[in-house]
Amino acid sequence: MLVSFATLCFAALSGAASIVTHNNDYLNYTVVPGLFLQDDPSTNASTFNFMTTNFGLINRTYPTDDTCKEGHQATQWERFAHYIAALNREAPQNVEYKLLYMGRHGEGWHNAAESYYGTPAWNCYWSEKDGNGTAVWADAHLTANGVSQALAVNAFWASLITDQRIPTPESYYTSPLTRCLATANLTFSGLNLPQKHPFIPEVKEYFREGISGHTCDRRSNKTYIHNAFPTYTFEKGFAEFDHLWEALHGETNADQDIRSKKVLDDVFGSDQSTYIGITSHSGEIASILRVLGHQVFGLSTGAAIPVLVKATVLKASPPTTTYQPFTSLSTCATAPITTASTCDDCSCCK
């Protein structure tokens, strides 16, 4: 059992110092199991609702519960936060625990277009267009439904802050794509957040969606982002223009996992926060989960997943990773004959 600490649960939320890394160190990530339903193989991701299950936090005891009963009856989240604080206090110098709250953006116009045209027609034709004359999905904005989804998560957070006294993020990060920038703002603005941890997200390039030839994955320039979201900050070196997106080409899953590892290394190596909010995409969150060793767990638009991560600095050479060339997309020169077609190559075109 971990050493007991004479502290109240609600006072045990201060951030731990970030782990120190040096040249040739390697950060290894693992998921602490047995805490969230999303980590349970029996949980069905397609039907799971994080807003009706206390964010998926399992109703259980912790080894530190005997020191978490002073002053008031602690909630499940307070006892969990007390446990995380104890883990970090007891951890060796090369180990750190962080809780990641990862949220997928609300429905964007690209999601609506894919539903309308069907995935085969979307992938082979429409996704390479900026829009269809009625809707624009290049760097897609949120639909009305997407806005509603983000506001529902905002109300969910508000209820957990009041009823569960959940530890809110101490740092916020977001993808540079507009649907995430807007979702983050709708999700966290107006909440009763600690004064020392306000909602001021940092825009990080590598939290973006898998880089494909789809125009919805091409970000706007830095000036536009700043003008649209003037309170947001940018990571050091954030470029004015998107230098990663290539028309009709996309990165491999292996390449995406490499950049997901890099952005996690950046956060864990520089951010002292224990609780971190990340607003990103289905594909990018799936990549992060792979890097963390979490089971596959798909998120619908507007959904979120918390993961307690153990980061360990290893004094060993990291595995060899080599970026692969972007691959060419298989496309159609003209629109597919019908939206009901199951064809995913150019034989489906007029």
ABEGO torsion letter per residue (X at the ends): XBBBBBBBAAAAABBBBBBBBBBGBBBBBBBBBGABAAABAABBAAABBAAAAGGGBBBBBBAAAAAAABGBBBBAAAAAAAAAAAAAAABBAABBBBBBBBBBBBBBAAAAAAAAAEAAAAAAAAAABAEAGABBABGBBBBAAAAAAAAAAAAAAAAAAAAAGBBBBABBBBBABAAAAAAAAAAABGBBBBAABBBBBBBBAAABBBBBABAAABBBBAAAAAAABAABBBBBGBBABBAABBBGBBBBAAAAAAAAAAAAAAAAAABABABBBBBBBAAAAAAAAAAAGBBBBBBBBGBBBBBBBBBBBBBBBBBBBBBBBBBBBBBBABBBABAABABABAAABX
